[in-house]
Amino acid sequence: VFDVETVFLYPWAMSFDVLGVSVFIEALIFVLILVVGLVYAWRKGALEWS
């Protein structure tokens, strides 16, 4: 699942210097949503190997 985010973040990282502040904020929101999902999965025990 987390490899798909790379597809979205790579073009943003390559054109970071020409994009405006609004695109930066949108990317931060995107990363924040990913982190919230990761924390949720971690707390539910979905990342445990057993």
N, CA, C and O atoms as a GROMACS GRO file, in nm:
protein
  200
    1VAL      N    1   0.083  -0.120   0.000
    1VAL     CA    2   0.000   0.000   0.000
    1VAL      C    3   0.087   0.125   0.000
    1VAL      O    4   0.055   0.222  -0.068
    2PHE      N    5   0.196   0.123   0.076
    2PHE     CA    6   0.275   0.245   0.090
    2PHE      C    7   0.365   0.273  -0.030
    2PHE      O    8   0.427   0.379  -0.036
    3ASP      N    9   0.372   0.181  -0.125
    3ASP     CA   10   0.447   0.209  -0.247
    3ASP      C   11   0.368   0.300  -0.340
    3ASP      O   12   0.426   0.371  -0.422
    4VAL      N   13   0.238   0.298  -0.327
    4VAL     CA   14   0.153   0.381  -0.413
    4VAL      C   15   0.173   0.529  -0.382
    4VAL      O   16   0.164   0.613  -0.471
    5GLU      N   17   0.200   0.561  -0.256
    5GLU     CA   18   0.221   0.702  -0.220
    5GLU      C   19   0.343   0.760  -0.291
    5GLU      O   20   0.347   0.879  -0.322
    6THR      N   21   0.442   0.676  -0.315
    6THR     CA   22   0.562   0.722  -0.384
    6THR      C   23   0.528   0.774  -0.523
    6THR      O   24   0.589   0.870  -0.570
    7VAL      N   25   0.433   0.711  -0.588
    7VAL     CA   26   0.390   0.754  -0.721
    7VAL      C   27   0.334   0.896  -0.716
    7VAL      O   28   0.352   0.973  -0.810
    8PHE      N   29   0.268   0.931  -0.607
    8PHE     CA   30   0.211   1.064  -0.594
    8PHE      C   31   0.312   1.166  -0.542
    8PHE      O   32   0.307   1.283  -0.581
    9LEU      N   33   0.402   1.124  -0.454
    9LEU     CA   34   0.496   1.218  -0.393
    9LEU      C   35   0.619   1.246  -0.480
    9LEU      O   36   0.678   1.354  -0.469
   10TYR      N   37   0.658   1.153  -0.565
   10TYR     CA   38   0.778   1.174  -0.647
   10TYR      C   39   0.765   1.292  -0.743
   10TYR      O   40   0.855   1.376  -0.747
   11PRO      N   41   0.657   1.304  -0.820
   11PRO     CA   42   0.646   1.421  -0.908
   11PRO      C   43   0.640   1.552  -0.830
   11PRO      O   44   0.693   1.654  -0.874
   12TRP      N   45   0.576   1.549  -0.714
   12TRP     CA   46   0.571   1.669  -0.630
   12TRP      C   47   0.712   1.708  -0.584
   12TRP      O   48   0.746   1.826  -0.584
   13ALA      N   49   0.792   1.610  -0.546
   13ALA     CA   50   0.927   1.639  -0.499
   13ALA      C   51   1.015   1.691  -0.612
   13ALA      O   52   1.102   1.775  -0.589
   14MET      N   53   0.993   1.643  -0.735
   14MET     CA   54   1.075   1.687  -0.847
   14MET      C   55   1.042   1.830  -0.890
   14MET      O   56   1.128   1.899  -0.944
   15SER      N   57   0.920   1.875  -0.868
   15SER     CA   58   0.882   2.010  -0.909
   15SER      C   59   0.850   2.099  -0.790
   15SER      O   60   0.772   2.194  -0.801
   16PHE      N   61   0.910   2.069  -0.676
   16PHE     CA   62   0.882   2.142  -0.552
   16PHE      C   63   0.914   2.290  -0.563
   16PHE      O   64   0.839   2.373  -0.511
   17ASP      N   65   1.024   2.325  -0.629
   17ASP     CA   66   1.068   2.465  -0.633
   17ASP      C   67   0.978   2.554  -0.719
   17ASP      O   68   0.977   2.676  -0.698
   18VAL      N   69   0.904   2.500  -0.813
   18VAL     CA   70   0.819   2.583  -0.899
   18VAL      C   71   0.673   2.584  -0.854
   18VAL      O   72   0.593   2.664  -0.905
   19LEU      N   73   0.638   2.498  -0.761
   19LEU     CA   74   0.500   2.492  -0.714
   19LEU      C   75   0.477   2.596  -0.604
   19LEU      O   76   0.571   2.639  -0.538
   20GLY      N   77   0.355   2.634  -0.587
   20GLY     CA   78   0.321   2.734  -0.488
   20GLY      C   79   0.300   2.676  -0.349
   20GLY      O   80   0.314   2.556  -0.326
   21VAL      N   81   0.265   2.765  -0.259
   21VAL     CA   82   0.244   2.726  -0.120
   21VAL      C   83   0.121   2.637  -0.106
   21VAL      O   84   0.118   2.548  -0.021
   22SER      N   85   0.020   2.660  -0.188
   22SER     CA   86  -0.102   2.580  -0.177
   22SER      C   87  -0.075   2.433  -0.208
   22SER      O   88  -0.133   2.344  -0.145
   23VAL      N   89   0.010   2.406  -0.304
   23VAL     CA   90   0.044   2.267  -0.338
   23VAL      C   91   0.126   2.205  -0.225
   23VAL      O   92   0.111   2.086  -0.196
   24PHE      N   93   0.210   2.284  -0.161
   24PHE     CA   94   0.287   2.236  -0.046
   24PHE      C   95   0.193   2.196   0.068
   24PHE      O   96   0.213   2.092   0.131
   25ILE      N   97   0.093   2.278   0.093
   25ILE     CA   98  -0.004   2.248   0.199
   25ILE      C   99  -0.085   2.123   0.164
   25ILE      O  100  -0.112   2.040   0.250
   26GLU      N  101  -0.123   2.109   0.038
   26GLU     CA  102  -0.195   1.989  -0.005
   26GLU      C  103  -0.110   1.864   0.014
   26GLU      O  104  -0.162   1.760   0.056
   27ALA      N  105   0.019   1.872  -0.016
   27ALA     CA  106   0.107   1.757   0.003
   27ALA      C  107   0.123   1.725   0.151
   27ALA      O  108   0.129   1.607   0.188
   28LEU      N  109   0.128   1.826   0.235
   28LEU     CA  110   0.137   1.802   0.378
   28LEU      C  111   0.010   1.734   0.431
   28LEU      O  112   0.018   1.645   0.515
   29ILE      N  113  -0.104   1.775   0.381
   29ILE     CA  114  -0.230   1.711   0.421
   29ILE      C  115  -0.231   1.566   0.375
   29ILE      O  116  -0.275   1.478   0.450
   30PHE      N  117  -0.183   1.540   0.255
   30PHE     CA  118  -0.176   1.403   0.203
   30PHE      C  119  -0.087   1.316   0.292
   30PHE      O  120  -0.124   1.204   0.326
   31VAL      N  121   0.030   1.368   0.329
   31VAL     CA  122   0.121   1.293   0.414
   31VAL      C  123   0.060   1.274   0.553
   31VAL      O  124   0.077   1.169   0.614
   32LEU      N  125  -0.010   1.375   0.603
   32LEU     CA  126  -0.074   1.364   0.734
   32LEU      C  127  -0.179   1.253   0.734
   32LEU      O  128  -0.190   1.177   0.830
   33ILE      N  129  -0.257   1.244   0.627
   33ILE     CA  130  -0.356   1.137   0.616
   33ILE      C  131  -0.288   1.001   0.615
   33ILE      O  132  -0.337   0.906   0.675
   34LEU      N  133  -0.175   0.991   0.546
   34LEU     CA  134  -0.100   0.864   0.545
   34LEU      C  135  -0.049   0.828   0.683
   34LEU      O  136  -0.055   0.712   0.724
   35VAL      N  137   0.001   0.926   0.756
   35VAL     CA  138   0.053   0.901   0.890
   35VAL      C  139  -0.060   0.859   0.984
   35VAL      O  140  -0.042   0.768   1.065
   36VAL      N  141  -0.175   0.924   0.972
   36VAL     CA  142  -0.289   0.885   1.055
   36VAL      C  143  -0.329   0.740   1.025
   36VAL      O  144  -0.359   0.664   1.118
   37GLY      N  145  -0.330   0.702   0.900
   37GLY     CA  146  -0.362   0.564   0.863
   37GLY      C  147  -0.258   0.466   0.915
   37GLY      O  148  -0.293   0.356   0.959
   38LEU      N  149  -0.132   0.504   0.910
   38LEU     CA  150  -0.026   0.418   0.961
   38LEU      C  151  -0.038   0.399   1.112
   38LEU      O  152  -0.025   0.287   1.161
   39VAL      N  153  -0.064   0.507   1.184
   39VAL     CA  154  -0.081   0.497   1.330
   39VAL      C  155  -0.202   0.412   1.364
   39VAL      O  156  -0.197   0.332   1.457
   40TYR      N  157  -0.309   0.427   1.290
   40TYR     CA  158  -0.430   0.346   1.312
   40TYR      C  159  -0.399   0.198   1.293
   40TYR      O  160  -0.437   0.115   1.376
   41ALA      N  161  -0.332   0.165   1.184
   41ALA     CA  162  -0.298   0.025   1.157
   41ALA      C  163  -0.202  -0.028   1.263
   41ALA      O  164  -0.213  -0.144   1.303
   42TRP      N  165  -0.110   0.054   1.307
   42TRP     CA  166  -0.014   0.014   1.408
   42TRP      C  167  -0.084  -0.017   1.540
   42TRP      O  168  -0.056  -0.118   1.604
   43ARG      N  169  -0.176   0.070   1.580
   43ARG     CA  170  -0.249   0.050   1.706
   43ARG      C  171  -0.343  -0.069   1.700
   43ARG      O  172  -0.367  -0.134   1.802
   44LYS      N  173  -0.396  -0.099   1.584
   44LYS     CA  174  -0.485  -0.215   1.569
   44LYS      C  175  -0.408  -0.346   1.563
   44LYS      O  176  -0.467  -0.454   1.567
   45GLY      N  177  -0.275  -0.339   1.553
   45GLY     CA  178  -0.194  -0.459   1.548
   45GLY      C  179  -0.179  -0.517   1.409
   45GLY      O  180  -0.136  -0.631   1.395
   46ALA      N  181  -0.213  -0.442   1.307
   46ALA     CA  182  -0.207  -0.492   1.170
   46ALA      C  183  -0.063  -0.507   1.120
   46ALA      O  184  -0.039  -0.574   1.020
   47LEU      N  185   0.031  -0.445   1.187
   47LEU     CA  186   0.170  -0.450   1.143
   47LEU      C  187   0.254  -0.550   1.222
   47LEU      O  188   0.376  -0.556   1.205
   48GLU      N  189   0.190  -0.628   1.307
   48GLU     CA  190   0.261  -0.727   1.389
   48GLU      C  191   0.285  -0.855   1.309
   48GLU      O  192   0.195  -0.903   1.239
   49TRP      N  193   0.404  -0.908   1.320
   49TRP     CA  194   0.437  -1.036   1.257
   49TRP      C  195   0.421  -1.145   1.361
   49TRP      O  196   0.482  -1.138   1.468
   50SER      N  197   0.342  -1.243   1.330
   50SER     CA  198   0.326  -1.352   1.426
   50SER      C  199   0.313  -1.486   1.355
   50SER      O  200   0.299  -1.589   1.420
   0.00000   0.00000   0.00000
